[in-house]
Each structure stands twice: as structure tokens, then as C-alpha cells.
Amino acid sequence: MSIVVNLDVMLAKRKMSSQELAEKIGITQANLSILKTNKGKAIRFSTLDAICKVLNCTPGDILEYREDWEK
């Protein structure tokens, strides 16, 4: 897949833990970890919206397209 999730970068910039973000957006730590490690197959717009609101960012700050990226 060529879509890379840079959630760990935004968390570091905002000095927030994964656990804190998971609690604020209402998903499990395990599901957030799946997103962070680029193992997810999809993300709900409502989840992406919640992440962007909490981290005060845009989807483009979190999602990146890399043509030749592989897991």
C-alpha cells in the first residue's frame, strides 16, 4: 500500500501519548497502534476527523502518499 500514516510524528510534535489520544478520540489503544504501524486497511472519516481535531492538524499532516512504499 502506498498510503503511509505519520501519526507518530504528529503525536511527537504535540507531545501527546498514544494512550492519551486513544482516550480522547474514543478508540482502543490496540486500534490506534494498528494505525500507527501502518497495518490498518482503512480508517473511518469520523476517526480521522477526531484525530485531526485533537491534534489540531489536517489529514495531510497524518496521511502521506509514497509511490514505492511497502510494509
TAHU-V399364 format. One record per pair of residues at least 24 apart in sequence whose C-alpha atoms are under 7 Angstrom apart, sorted by the first residue. I is the first residue (numbers start at 1). J is the second residue. D is the distance in whole Angstrom. If there is no record, write none. Layout:
<<I J D> <I J D>>
//
This chain:
<<1 69 7> <1 70 6> <2 65 6> <2 66 5> <2 67 6> <2 68 7> <2 69 5> <2 70 7> <3 63 7> <3 64 6> <3 65 5> <3 66 6> <4 38 6> <4 63 6> <4 64 5> <4 65 6> <4 66 7> <5 35 7> <5 36 6> <5 38 6> <5 62 6> <5 63 5> <5 64 6> <6 36 7> <6 62 5> <6 63 6> <7 36 6> <7 62 5> <8 36 6> <10 62 7> <14 55 7> <25 50 6> <25 51 7>>
//
